[in-house]
């Protein structure tokens, strides 16, 4: 029975090791795709994307009538024709002189930092040139980098305006939060999952939203014929009907337009007043296709991120977008990995020579520890810098020391207690490192944190179990 337990544990270790080193491949669109998460590398290993945001110096031209209302569809009119109609052309800079100041530059930088945090980016460098307002950003290069960059130079200007008069009814100052929601479509013709952009307004915004949706509510159509009936003769008079039709005036339905960065998102009216203080805007159509839904989610997440952290006071243009290669070659990382694995192999051979069959079990246990460690670092989203890779080496050395002490057949409880008492100062330092925002230090701290936690849990469960089973078999053989 004990032999079965040992074999079961070893087989489990082999399976985990194969997953960690080789991955898990499944067919996806006529190709095999590894479903095991990739490592997250820091910029000193993976390389980085450097982008520069410059303060926009452009202008926009608007045409207004004598009453000061914006006139549309005037592209084909010459200046003379505009003057004849009494229209006035105004050239307005996107960033006026009073906007271009250090205070607004710093505010824009903080908004970009908040957007990066909401997008899950924690490995970046951002610098502000307070003289001209330029913002330089360095990001780790990965599959999501382009999508992240597309959210950085967006101003995030949100407006609900009257479709006819262009009067601004609601803007960013009334937004409390924005998020992405999902729901099942009730339509039988278009079943599936629907993605929504959920915008919650503050107290004042909720009141204004109710007023707007009460004013811009859809008009009910009256299809009944207007007839004037003579109660005495029960006949309809054509003359009276014509008079009723001439006096009846159909009120034109009022609509609102929602804009983000002056780009029209939708024009609509409302079925009924909204009293919940929030708007749910559908993004795309209901779908069951995973790729289509992911595209909708990405679009909704981008809008939610921009709206949730507020509008940038300065409009920026993306001026530079360059990939910067790491100073470390990929083959150098591979060589370092093989060297490290070679050192581990030699160390395990020493255990086997020194402790014989017990050393073999300890070696298997150690391989399982290494496999679980690298899986944890992937799924815990630990960013691996050079310092983080060094941290892996430190964790492996600490685990080797503990395993070697356990093999000396001393009291296991005492061995654990003495080992972790000595580790207390290191544990405190590691936890401190985890909260430091500088990537090299936080990477080392996170690797060490997960490594020490795994040393405590894994060896007390797996290594301890293997050694106890082996010791029990030896004691039984001696008695026989």
N, C-alpha and C positions, 0 to 999 in steps of 0.2 A: 504493500500500500504506500509506504514512504517512497519507494522507488518511483511509483506512478506520480506522486506529488512532485518529485524532483524533475522528472521528464516533462511534466505539464508546465512547470515554471520555465524550464529551459526552452521549450517550444514557443511559449508566449514571448520570451525574450527575443528569440530568433525572428518571430513574426513582426514584432515592433521594430527591430533593427532593419528588416527588409523595407518596411514602410518608410522609416526615417532616411535610409540611404538611397533606396531605389524609387520610392514613391508609389502611388496607386494610380494606375492608368485605366481609363474607361473610354469607350468610343464616343466621340462627339463629332457629328457632321463628317463622317468618313475619315476621321483621324483619331489617334489616341492622344488623350489629354491627361496630364498629371494633375490630380485633384489635391495633392498635398501642397499646402501653402508655401510660397517662396519666402526666403529670408528678406528682411528689410534692412538694407545697407545704408550707412551714412554717406555723406557727400565725399568724404576722404577716400572711400572705396568705390562707390558706384559712379562717381562723377556728379555733376550738378548742372541745372539749368539756371542761367543768369538772365534776368529780365530787368529792363530799366523802364520806369514809368516817368514820362515827362509831362509837365503842365501844358494842357492844351492851349494853343494860341489862336485857334480858329474862331470864326464868327458864324452866326446864323442870320438869315435875312427873313423878315416877316413883313407882310403887307397888311395895312390896316385901313379901314374906311374912315369917313369923317367923324364917326362916333367912337372911334378907337377900337372897333372890333376887328379881330383877325379875319382876313379874307383868304379863302383857299382857291385852288385851281386858277392861279394867275401866272403860271409859268410861261404861257404863250403870249402874254401881253407885253408890249414894249413900254419903255418909260413914258413915252408920250401918251399912250393909251391909259396908263395908270393915272397920269396927271389929269386927263380928261374926266375920268371917273371920280376924281377927288381922292384917290388912294395915296397913301404915304408909305414909302419904303423905309424900313428901319433895319440897320445893320447892328446886331447886338453880339458882343464877344461872349463866348461860352464862360470865360473866366474874366470878370471885370477886375479892374485894378484894386478895388477894395477887398476882393476875395483872395488875391495872391499875397498872403502874409504867412509868417512863421506859425502862428497859432492854427491856421487852417491846414497848413502842411502837416503839422504834428497830429491834428485830429484825423486827417486822411490816413496817416501811417497807422494810427491805432485801429481804425476801422478795417484796414487791410489785415492787420494782425488778428483781429477778431474773426474775420472771414476765414483765414487760414486755420484757426483753431476749430471753427465749426465744420470745416471740410476735413478735419482729422489730420491736419499737417502739423507735426510737432518738430520736424527737423528742417529748420530754415534759418536764414540770416537776412535781416532787413536793415537797411541803412537809409537815412534821410539827409539830403543835402539841403540845409536850411537856407542857403543863399538863393537857389533857384527852384527849390521844391522837388527836385528829382528824387525818386525813390528807387533804390537798387535792392533787388530781392534775389536770393539764391535758394533754390529748391533741389531736393534730391530728385534725380531723374528716374521716373518709373512710368507705368502705363497710364496713370491718372494725371500726370503733370500738365498736359495740354488742357484738360478740363478745369484743373485748378487755376491755371493762368487766365482762362477766359472769364473768371469771376473777379479778377483783381482790379482791372481798370474800368469796370462798370461803375458808373456813378451811383446807381441804385435809386434814382428819382422815381417815386411812385405818385401817380395822380389819378383821381377820378374827376372827370370834367364833364360839363354839359356839352353834348354832341353838337349843339347848334351855336351856342354863345361862347364856348370854350372857357367858361368860368370854372375855376378850380374849386371843387366841392370838398375833396378830401386829399390829404397828402401824407408824406412820411411821418410828420409830427404826431399823427393820430394812431400810428401802428404800435401795438404792444408787443406782438410776436408773430412769427410766420413759421410754418412747418409743413411737412408733407404727410398726407393721409391717404389711406387706401380703403376701398370699399367694393362690394359686389354690385354690378350693374343690375338694375331692376328690369331693364329692357329685354324682352324676349328675342328681339331681332338682333341685338348686339350684346350678348351675354359675355361675362368675363369680369376681370378686375379693373376698376376705374381708379386712376390716380388723381388726387386733388391737391391744390395749393391752398392751405388753410391759413387765412389772415385774421388774426385777432386784433381788435382795436381797443384802445384805452377807454376810460369812462366817457370822456368828452367825445372821442371818436365814435363810440357806440351810439351816443345820442344823435350825432350828425348822420350816421349811417341809417338810423331809423327814419330821420327826417327825409333823407335822400330817397330811400326806397319807398317811402310813402308818397313822395312827389312824383317819382319816375316809375309809377306802377303801370302795368299794362292795362289798356282800356278794353272793357268788354264790348264785343261787337253786338249790335242790335240789328238782327236780320228781319224783324217783323215789319210789315208794310204799314205805313201811316195812312190810315183811312178815316174819313169823317163820315159817319153814318147818320142819315136822317132817321131819328127814332120813329117818326110817324110813318114814313114810307118804306123804311128799311132799305133805302137805295144809297149808293155812294156817289157823292157829287164830285165830278172831275175837277170842277173849278176850285172846290175847297181843298182837294188833294194836292193840286198844283201849288196852291198858296202855302200849304204845310211844308211841301218839299223845298220851296224857295226860302222859307224862314229857317229851315233846319241847317245847322252848320256842324260839320264833323270836326271835332277837336283833334288836331294832329298829335300823335303819341310822342311823348318826350322820352328821350333816351340819354344814357350816359356812356362815356367812353373811358376805359381803363388804359392807362399808359404806363410803361416802365421805360425810363430813359427816353421819353418822347416817342417811343415806338408803341403803336396801338396794339393792345392785347385782345380787346374785345369791345364790341358795342352792344348794349343790351338795355332792356327795361326789366322790371321786377314783377313777379307774380303777386307778391304781397309784401308788406313792410317786414323788414328783418329786425327782430327785437333781441336777438342773441348776442349781438356785438361782434359777429364774425362773418366772414365770407368764405365759402368753399368754391373755388374755381376749378373746374375739371381741366386736366391737362391731357390732350389727345382724346382718344376714344377708348371704350372698354375693350380689353383684349385678353386672350389666354396665352399669347405668345410671350415667352420669357424675355427674349431679346427686345421686342417692342416695348414691353412693360419697363424694362431697364432703361431704355431711352427716355421714356416718359418720366421715370423717377429721377433720372439725371437732370432733365430740364426743370422739373419741379423743385429739386434740391438746390439747383443753382439760383432760381428765383427766391426760394425761401431763405437761403443764406444771405443774399444781397439785401432783402427787405428786413430781415430780422436784426441785423446789426446797424442799420441806419444808412442814411445817404451821405456820401462823401461831399464835403463842402467845396472841393476842387475837382474839376473834370481833368482826367489824365488820359494820355495816349500811350499805347504800348510802343516804345521806341526801339528797344533791343530785345532779342529773344535768342540766346545762344547756348549751345551745349558746351560745357567745359569738362574735358576729360580729367579723370583722376591721375595723380602722379604715380599711382600704383597700377602696374599692369595686371591683367586678369591671370596670366600664367604665374605671376609671382604669388598670388593668393592660392592658386592650386598647389604650387610647390610647397608653400608653408603648411597647407592642409595635409599633404602627404607626409611631410616631415613630422608633424604633430601625431598623425596616426601611427607612424613608425615608432615614435617614442612610446606611445601608449602600448603598442604591441610588445615592445621589449620589456616594459614594466610589468605587463601581465605574464610574460614568459618567466620573469624572475619570481613572481608569486607562485606559478605552477611548479617551478623547480624547488622552491623553498618549502611549499606546503603540500605538494603532491596532489592527491585527488581533491582535497579541500580547496586547494589553490585553483583547480580547474573550475569549481563551482563559483568561487569568488571572481574569477576572470569573466565567466558568463554574466554574473551579476553586474560587473563593472561595465561591460558592453551594453547591457540593458539600460544602465544609468545614463550612459553617454547618448544613447538613442532617444530616450525620453527627454533629456535635457535639450537636444537640438529641436525636438518637436515643440516643446514648451516655448522656446525662444521664438519660434515661427508664429505660433498661434497667440502668444501674448503680445505680439507686435513690437518686440524689442528691436530697436534700431541698433544695428551692429556697426560700430566704428572700429578703428584699430585698437582703441582702448577696450572696447567690448570683446574683441577677439582675445585680447590678453586676459580679460576676466574669465573667459571660458577655460583658458589654460590654468588659471589659479584654482578654479572650481574643481577641475580634474585632479590637480595635485592634492587638494584638501580631501577629496573623496578617496583617493588612493591611500592617504595617510590613515583615514578612519578604517578602511577595509583591512589594511595591514594590522592595525591594532586589534580588530575583531578576530583576526585569524590566530592571534596569540593565545586564544582560548582562555582569556581572562573573563571576569564577569562582564557580560555584555552591558548590563545596566550601568555599571560603574564606568565602563569605557565611554558610553554615550555621554554621561554626565560630565566627566572630566573634559571630553573633547569640546563640548558646546559651552562649558564655562570659560574655557580659553578663547572661544570664538566671540564672546559677548562684545568686546571692544570693536572687533571687525564688523559685527552685525549692526551695531549702532552707527558706525561710519558709513556702511553700505546703505542703510535706510536714508541717511542724510544725503548721500550722493543721488539717490533716486529722485529727490525733489529739486535738484539743481537743473536749471533750464539749459545749461551748456551741454551740447550733445556728447562730447567725449567723456565727460564725467557722468552724466546720466546713463549713458550706454554701459559703462563699466559698472555703475551701481545697480542697474536693472539686471544685468547678467549675474552679478554676484548674489543679488536678492533671490532670484529664482533658483540659482544653483545651490545656495545654502539651504533653502526650503526643501529642495528635492533631496539633498544629502540626508536631511533629518527624516523625511517621510519614506524615501525609497529604501534606505538601508535598514530602517526599523521593521519594514514589511518584507521586502524581498530578500536582501542579503541575510538578515537575521533568520528568516524562515529556512533558507537553504542550509545554513550552517547548523541550525538546530536539528533539522531532519537528518543531515549527515552524521552529526554527533550521536543522535539516537540510534542510528543503524550500527555505528561502531560499538557503542556500549552493549547493544544486543548481541552482536557477534562475539564480543569478549566473554559475555556470560555463557554463550553456547559452547 
